[in-house]
Amino acid sequence: MKQISSHMAGVVIDILVSLGDNISSGMEIAILESMKMQLPIEAEIEGIVKEIKVSKGDFVNEGEPVLILE
């Protein structure tokens, strides 16, 4: 199972992908707000979005899965 995880703790303010989307390395997949800054989560691997593990407004911890890829 391939997954993309959050690189820091923060609140999800936007999700930039949908189920079935093709993801490439370096692509922005979500935006977090942490310490009043908006920071993108970028994909480090390629794949197709199988499951989105978070929703807008969710708090995520560092290392928590955001997307599951096929």
N, C-alpha and C positions, 0 to 999 in steps of 0.2 A: 504494500500500500504506500503510495507516494502522498506526501502531505506538505503543505506550506504552513509554517508556523509564524506567530508574531515574534518580532525581534526585540520588542519592549512591551511594557505594560501601558495600557491606555484604553480609551473609549473609542469604539468603532463609530466613526461619523459618516462613512460612506463605503459601499461595496461596489466595486467597479466592474465586476464580472457576473455572469449568469451561468446556470447549469448548462452543460454542453459546450461552453466556450473553449476554444483552443488557447492554451496559455503558453507563452514563450518566456524564456529566461530574461529577466530584466523588466518584464511587464509589471506595471502597477496594478495590484489586485484589490486593494482597500486603502482607506485613509484612517489613521488613528489620531486622536487628540491626546497629547500628553504634556503636562506642564504648560498649557495654553499654546502649544505649538501643534500644527498639523503635519503629520509625517506619513509618507506612503509606506505600505508593505509591498515589497517587490518580490516577484517569483524568482526562485533560485533554480527551479527545474521546469521542464516542459511537460505538458500533458493536457488532458481534457477534464474540465471541472465535473466531478461526479457528485460532490456534496459540499455545501457551504455550511460550515459549522458555527458561524456567528451571524448576528443581525445588527442592524444599526442600533446604537445605544448600548450595546453589550460592552461590559468591561472585560478585557482579556489580559492575561498575565504573560510575561515573557516566556516563550517556548510553547504556548498554547496553540493547538491546531486551528487554522482559519479555513483552509480548503483541503479537501481530499481529491486527488487526481487519479485518473485511470492511466 
